[in-house]
Amino acid sequence: MKDTGSDFTPAERQIAVVISRADRMLAAAVSEVLEKAIEQAAHDLRAIGQEDATPVLQYFASVVHQQMYCLMCGADPNTLQGGDPHIAYHVIRNSQNIAKHYWSADIEPYPAK
């Protein structure tokens, strides 16, 4: 979602480039940590004779997703308590819009509030 369009001032373009670079670094770091989690789980499960029980990438990605959802909503990620339902609504609606717009999901996003 990089937009360094012509409507930006030179300073705004520089800011957008810096933020975009940080976004890419963050995404790469998350991907790397997910792979490391799978490798570590596989190693530890092999050590106890359970090599077939290694969770798939999507499992660990869902753990990260839940943590980030709680962070965005202000909830405690351990108890899921204390989140802001207004923010939660908008995060869910955004996900629905992405699924519908980019992946042609047969979903009707929550109506706008």
ABEGO torsion letter per residue (X at the ends): XBBABAABBAAAAAAAAAAAAAAAAAAAAAAAAAAAAAAAAAAAAAAAGAAAABBBAAAAAAAAAAAAAAAAAGBBAAAGBGBBAAAAAAAAAAAAAAAAAAAGBBBBBBBBX
